[in-house]
């Protein structure tokens, strides 16, 4: 279960590691790559025993070396559907002169015995104030998304106060149907490309992508130069897993107005089709349009590994880590780890993950190899992992790389070395160890 927020089409929403999502409001000035605002949000968790301490910890999290957080005003509020909502302002400062490097608006939601958080970030208070009204509307519309939860949880979480349902910013199917009827009435008298786009957007919300494609096609018939119509056509095709058609639509959109998010989507669709060389070219083109996008850099690394260009992939990982450690870009704040490679095992897929944010303890994990079973487009982690770990003692002994197997309560050191073997050899050994461990677990 996760927190659900609604954003206007001007925001770019992407999936992020650890069940998180990130929404980016791009800069409006040509040549500026830094976004006006960023919102990160994700999973719903059990409400902490000490919520005030948890809120302080979250507000002051992800602070680079040499910086500190100053907590500002706190406002107790409710969402449009009646859930408790606390807003906390925070400012990230650096140096003796209190140079402002980031401002935050942290939103803490309470859903019965559960909680969730969304953090809005901007480079300075003026930027945050400029989008303050829109951010407040987005956060006030927050509600739990119980997709995949049991029926009784869905019923329990419907709304805490049924009298507030009508004011919800999350439009119900009934409200969407009414809006669709209004748009259809206007189209009957004054058919415009903009109205057809609006109709298509409603149909997308109603989970009717095939009908949305028809609406966007009608918009393009009236105005072939309407970039948003081609872009949303790609979105609709993507929801139908028609990746080749989505690529063609996004390419038409890019021909009218090249955008980083459109180019990224082209690369992602090519990656889904296992067209790794074209995908790599698309991600590189997207990064030319938005050089600081860490999500795109991550996909470049995955393409290099998928193409078997391991040395180039490892070199890109070094660059990725170096930039991540020194960046002041708030878009990198949510990245704790990332999948850099995916490869086939014996009846399973292995996700290879690099851990970026390492704890201060003397022992920590560098790499994780997690076997995944895929059924009906859903991924299910299998009960075994191979990890590459290190510790102060291992480094002092000259063997910083300790390879371990974790399977249930079983923990076994497989080996230790001063250097890791070539990556292709590592992959073969990981598969061998995981197959053995999973067979033992099955018996």
LOBA-790480 format. One record per residue (C-alpha): x, y, z; residue in three letters. Coordinates in steps of 0.05 Angstrom, whole numbers, plus 5000, padded with zeros to 4 digits. Layout:
# residues N
XYZALA/...
This chain:
# residues 443
500050005000UNK/502650694983UNK/501051424987UNK/497251684926UNK/498152404902UNK/495352724839UNK/499553184796UNK/497853614736UNK/500953434668UNK/506353974680UNK/509553504731UNK/513952914710UNK/512652314755UNK/517551734756UNK/518551094795UNK/524451094843UNK/528050564885UNK/525050264949UNK/517750354928UNK/518651114922UNK/516051574869UNK/518752254850UNK/514952824817UNK/518953384784UNK/516354064763UNK/521354274709UNK/524354964702UNK/520655434656UNK/526755844636UNK/530555594576UNK/537455334594UNK/535855214668UNK/536354474686UNK/534554534760UNK/527154404771UNK/522554894807UNK/520354364857UNK/520853624871UNK/516253174912UNK/518352484936UNK/513352004966UNK/512451264974UNK/510050695016UNK/505350715075UNK/508450465140UNK/506050275208UNK/505450915250UNK/511750995292UNK/511250935367UNK/514151635374UNK/511452015314UNK/514352695335UNK/521452415336UNK/520152055270UNK/517752705239UNK/523953085263UNK/528452525237UNK/525052525168UNK/525253285162UNK/532753285177UNK/534552675135UNK/539052635073UNK/543653215091UNK/550353245056UNK/556853345095UNK/557754065119UNK/550354225118UNK/544954235172UNK/537354285177UNK/533454825212UNK/526254635228UNK/521255195216UNK/513755255223UNK/508954675236UNK/501654675215UNK/496454155232UNK/491654065175UNK/487053535145UNK/486653255075UNK/480653365031UNK/477952685052UNK/479052815127UNK/485652475143UNK/490252825193UNK/495953195158UNK/501853555190UNK/506054035149UNK/513154195173UNK/517754705140UNK/525254575141UNK/531254945111UNK/537954625093UNK/543755105109UNK/551155095096UNK/556955485124UNK/557556015178UNK/553356505138UNK/547456025135UNK/547455955060UNK/540755655039UNK/541755054993UNK/534854744998UNK/527954865029UNK/523054315046UNK/515754235060UNK/514753565095UNK/507653285096UNK/506152735147UNK/499752345136UNK/496151915188UNK/491651355163UNK/488851015225UNK/494750615252UNK/499050765191UNK/503051365166UNK/506251635103UNK/510652215084UNK/511552655024UNK/517353155019UNK/517053754973UNK/523754074958UNK/525754724924UNK/532355094917UNK/529955694959UNK/523955974995UNK/521956424936UNK/521555814891UNK/517455434943UNK/512756014953UNK/511656074878UNK/508655384875UNK/506055374947UNK/498655384929UNK/499454824879UNK/503554404928UNK/498454504983UNK/492954264937UNK/496953654917UNK/498653474989UNK/491653605013UNK/489153104962UNK/493652554990UNK/490251895007UNK/492151165014UNK/492450734952UNK/490450034974UNK/491549694906UNK/492948964920UNK/490649004993UNK/485448535021UNK/478048715014UNK/477048885087UNK/482949375086UNK/479949715025UNK/473249795060UNK/476450035124UNK/480650565089UNK/475250835043UNK/474451515078UNK/474551685152UNK/468852175144UNK/463952025088UNK/461352745090UNK/467952995061UNK/467952545000UNK/464853064954UNK/470653544966UNK/476053034949UNK/481053244896UNK/481852514877UNK/476252444826UNK/471951834832UNK/469551454769UNK/462851784778UNK/466052484779UNK/470352304719UNK/464252054681UNK/460652714696UNK/466653114672UNK/467052684609UNK/459752834595UNK/461053584601UNK/467053544554UNK/462953134504UNK/457553664506UNK/462554204490UNK/465653784434UNK/458753704403UNK/458354454392UNK/465554684388UNK/470354124371UNK/477454334386UNK/484053964393UNK/484754194465UNK/477953904484UNK/479753234451UNK/486153224492UNK/482153364555UNK/477452794537UNK/483352324527UNK/486252514595UNK/479752344629UNK/479451674592UNK/486551534616UNK/484351664688UNK/478451184676UNK/483550644655UNK/480950654583UNK/487350754544UNK/484550464479UNK/479050994479UNK/484151524499UNK/488251364437UNK/482151514394UNK/481152184430UNK/488452394421UNK/488152184347UNK/482152654339UNK/486253214371UNK/491953084322UNK/487153094263UNK/485253804283UNK/492254024303UNK/498053584281UNK/502954054317UNK/499953944386UNK/505853624421UNK/501953424484UNK/497153004442UNK/502752584413UNK/506052524482UNK/499652284515UNK/498451804457UNK/505051484477UNK/502751444549UNK/496251104528UNK/500050594484UNK/504950474541UNK/499150294588UNK/497149764536UNK/504349494532UNK/504449714459UNK/511549964467UNK/513250024392UNK/507050464381UNK/508750864443UNK/515850994416UNK/513051244350UNK/508251724385UNK/513751994431UNK/518352084371UNK/512952504338UNK/512452914402UNK/519953004405UNK/520153224332UNK/515553804352UNK/519053974417UNK/524853554445UNK/523853424519UNK/528053024569UNK/522052644597UNK/519552444527UNK/526452204507UNK/527151824572UNK/520451484558UNK/522851274489UNK/529050964521UNK/524950604573UNK/520250304520UNK/526350084479UNK/529249774543UNK/522749384554UNK/523349134482UNK/530648924497UNK/533049404444UNK/538849594489UNK/543249964439UNK/537750444417UNK/535550514490UNK/542650724509UNK/542651254454UNK/535951514478UNK/538051554551UNK/544351924531UNK/540252404489UNK/535552514549UNK/541552674593UNK/543953194543UNK/537253534554UNK/537553444630UNK/544853294650UNK/543553224724UNK/538052684720UNK/540652114762UNK/534951654741UNK/537251704669UNK/544451584688UNK/542150954724UNK/538650694661UNK/544950834620UNK/548750374667UNK/543449824661UNK/543949864585UNK/551549784586UNK/550949164630UNK/545248884586UNK/549848974526UNK/555448594562UNK/559849224564UNK/561749094636UNK/568049524639UNK/564250124611UNK/558649984660UNK/563349964719UNK/566650614697UNK/559750934693UNK/558250684763UNK/564451034789UNK/562251684756UNK/555151584783UNK/557751494855UNK/562452094851UNK/556952554826UNK/551952284877UNK/556752424935UNK/557853154917UNK/551353374884UNK/547053914914UNK/541353704867UNK/535453494911UNK/533452984858UNK/538952534883UNK/536652554956UNK/531951964949UNK/537051494918UNK/539851014971UNK/541150434924UNK/539850264851UNK/539449654806UNK/545249684758UNK/544349004724UNK/539048474711UNK/540947784685UNK/537647104677UNK/538946544726UNK/536145834725UNK/528645984723UNK/529346664756UNK/531947364742UNK/537447664786UNK/537248404804UNK/544248664820UNK/543849264866UNK/549249744889UNK/548450054958UNK/550150794958UNK/548051055026UNK/552250645074UNK/551350645150UNK/556650875198UNK/557350175228UNK/563749785217UNK/560349265173UNK/556149445113UNK/553749175046UNK/556549404979UNK/552648974929UNK/546348534933UNK/544447994883UNK/536947844892UNK/533547284853UNK/526647464827UNK/521047024801UNK/516447354750UNK/509147144745UNK/503847514705UNK/508248144702UNK/509148144778UNK/515948064811UNK/516747614872UNK/523347614910UNK/525846904925UNK/528446714994UNK/535946774982UNK/540947324966UNK/548347374952UNK/551647994981UNK/558448314976UNK/560148615043UNK/565948955077UNK/568149155146UNK/573649535181UNK/576748875201UNK/576448595130UNK/579649215102UNK/585149195154UNK/586448475136UNK/587248655062UNK/580948275040UNK/575548815038UNK/570748414994UNK/566947875034UNK/561947474993UNK/556147195033UNK/549846785023UNK/543546975061UNK/537746475059UNK/532546545113UNK/536246505179UNK/542246205145UNK/548346645136UNK/554546355103UNK/561046685082UNK/562746405014UNK/569446745007UNK/573647375016UNK/578647714970UNK/582648344960UNK/579448454892UNK/573048224860UNK/573747744801UNK/571647974731UNK/564248134732UNK/562247594682UNK/565447084728UNK/561847394788UNK/555147304753UNK/556446564739UNK/558446454812UNK/552346834838UNK/547646394795UNK/551045754819UNK/550445944892UNK/543246184886UNK/541045554849UNK/544145124903UNK/541045534959UNK/534045554928UNK/534144794915UNK/536044684988UNK/530445145011UNK/525444764967UNK/527244115000UNK/
